[in-house]
């Protein structure tokens, strides 16, 4: 299975990040989400295609020392919780 993931826009409202750090966060979200989808799959509700206007996700646990990569990974893991195979158990 090939997965190509591109996030056109990622709004990081309220996070004290520079533009350069925001780009790093976006790249980390794309990489982590693609990895998780490749390894664990997509939830049955989206396997045939479709769109979701929103995804429920738990809060992030950020600290002053959180790197852009760590922030991106946490965002991707939260999103995957709403769209991945893990969501099947929640139905």
N, C-alpha and C positions, 0 to 999 in steps of 0.2 A: 504494500500500500504506500502510495506517495502522498504526503501532505505538504502543501504549500500554504503558509499562513502569513498574511500581511495585515497589519493593523494600520489603517489609514490615519486615524487620529486617536490619541489617547489623552484624555483630559485628566490632569493630576492636580485638581483644585485643592488648595490648602496645604500642599506639601512644599516645604522650603527647598526647592530644587532649581538649579540653573537650567537654561535651555539645553545645554550639553548633557547634563545629568538626565534630563527628561528623555533625550534620545537614547541614552543607555538603558533607562528603565523600559522604554518601549521595546528595544531589541531583546532585553531579558524576558519580557512577557511573551514575545513571539517565540523565542527559542524554547522556553519552558513549556508553554502551552502546546507547541508542536511536538515536543518530546513526550508529554503526557498523552496526547491524542494518539501518537504512534504506538506507544507502549501499552496503553490501557483502553483505547478505543473511544468511540463517541456514543453518547446515550441513545437508546432506541428511538426516542422522540425526535431526534434530529438526523438519524441515519438516512432517511429518504430525502433529506433537504429541508429547508424551511428557515424561518427567522424567529428570533426571540427579541421582543422589545426590551426586555430586561432580564437580568439573572440575579437571583438572590445569592448573596455571598456573606460569609462571616466577616467580622471586622479584622483588620490587619493589626499586627503587633509590631509596630515600628519603634525604634529607639534612635537616639541622636547619632549612634554609630552605624545605623543601617546604611548599607551601600546601595547604589542604584540597582545592582544585580540582585541583591537580596529583596529589595522592594518589588522588582519585577517578578521574581520567582513567587513571592507571596501573592501578588495580584493574579498571576496565572493559575496558581493552585486554587485560589478562591473561585475564579471563573470556571475552572475545570469541575469544581464541585457541583456546579449548576448545569453543565452540559455534557459531562463525561459519563462513563459507565457507572460511576459511583452514584449518579442521580437515579438509577433504576431502583435501587433499594429504598428510595425516599417516596416512591409513588404508592 
